[in-house]
Amino acid sequence: MKIDTAPLHALLLAGGHSRRMGKEKSKLLYQGQTQFSRIVVILRELGIPSHLSIRAGQTLPAEAMAAEINPIHDRDSFKDIGPLGGILSALASHPGHAFLVIACDLPFLEIKTLEQLIQDRKPEKLATAFRSHHDRLPEPLCAIWEPHGAKLLQQKLDAGIRCPRKILIQSEIQLLELTNKEALDNINTPEEYRDALARMKK
């Protein structure tokens, strides 16, 4: 059965507690810009409506207000379940819309990677995602999640599955190869942050 291509919005995930890093990863500085500002520039170039996924009670960053990026707070039924809660809250808040989900800890992400994702999107699949170049498994936090998959995501959650990667592994998805191998390298610890800064200087 053919499925119409749903309108695409962007969802920047920034609702985590960043316990391993010890500070909000979206506020880390890279080449004079916060990570949040870097992603905002990319999203503006893409030209699609953008939203910021934050946990209930979390304050909207001033940069988000300045960039007119609207918040989507985790719904009560999806609280404290990590990125899956942000994805489900976005799909519930905007029925009929797909979301290009982007983690806030990808300093090497560039617009070409997102354009590749959008160009090769398969709306009939649950999601379009890249293979990790580290372990060859799907990367769930730089992926397009389709609206018709909301029911399946809820079923997985009801079954106790909260890991977006595990859901992708178990589902019908469009899986792509990364052109830029380091584009989705995520930064979770102070050591990884220092390494990323050193890599950017090379």
C-alpha positions, -999 to 999 in steps of 0.1 A, spaced: 0 0 0 14 34 -10 17 59 18 17 96 10 47 115 21 40 134 53 52 169 58 86 170 75 95 188 107 128 188 126 130 178 162 162 187 182 164 164 213 176 185 242 157 170 272 184 147 286 201 152 319 237 150 305 249 132 336 280 118 321 290 152 306 281 171 338 266 200 318 241 205 291 256 192 258 237 217 237 256 245 254 291 231 247 313 254 226 327 243 193 348 268 173 332 297 191 296 285 188 274 265 211 263 231 197 227 244 198 236 274 176 255 252 152 224 229 147 201 259 144 222 272 115 219 239 97 181 237 103 177 272 89 195 261 57 172 231 54 142 254 56 119 230 75 98 239 107 119 231 138 110 221 173 130 216 205 122 185 225 126 192 263 115 174 294 86 186 315 96 215 336 127 222 317 133 259 308 134 268 271 169 280 262 172 317 253 188 307 220 157 287 211 134 316 218 156 339 198 156 314 169 118 310 172 121 273 177 90 261 195 93 236 224 76 202 226 75 191 262 75 154 270 39 144 277 31 129 311 26 95 296 61 96 280 81 112 309 114 98 320 118 73 291 146 91 273 147 100 236 117 77 228 95 100 250 106 130 229 98 112 196 64 100 208 55 134 223 63 151 189 43 126 169 14 130 193 16 168 192 17 170 154 -4 142 140 3 135 103 38 150 104 71 132 102 101 142 123 137 145 114 151 137 148 185 151 157 204 145 189 221 176 205 255 160 208 266 156 172 292 183 166 304 169 133 269 168 118 267 188 85 238 197 63 249 173 35 242 144 59 207 156 66 201 163 29 211 127 21 187 114 47 158 135 33 166 126 -4 167 89 3 137 89 26 112 60 23 79 73 39 63 38 38 89 26 63 88 32 100 120 53 97 149 63 75 182 61 93 219 57 88 241 27 97 266 35 124 301 32 109 312 19 144 289 -11 148 268 -11 116 235 -8 136 209 19 129 214 54 143 180 64 158 189 100 168 196 113 133 167 97 115 133 105 100 105 89 120 72 86 101 38 95 116 22 61 108 47 45 131 34 61 162 11 32 170 40 7 167 62 28 189 35 29 215 31 -9 213 69 -13 218 68 10 248 39 -10 262 60 -41 258 88 -25 278 110 -15 249 123 20 254 154 19 232 148 36 198 178 17 183 163 -17 194 130 -6 178 147 2 145 165 -32 146 132 -50 150 113 -30 123 111 -23 86 133 7 79 152 24 52 189 20 61 215 42 45 253 44 44 270 74 58 290 95 33 308 114 61 318 87 85 323 110 115 290 130 110 272 111 137 300 107 163 283 117 195 300 134 225 289 122 259 318 127 283 344 155 290 371 132 275 351 128 243 346 166 242 383 173 245 389 148 217 363 164 195 379 198 200 413 184 191 399 167 159 383 200 148 417 217 149 433 192 125 
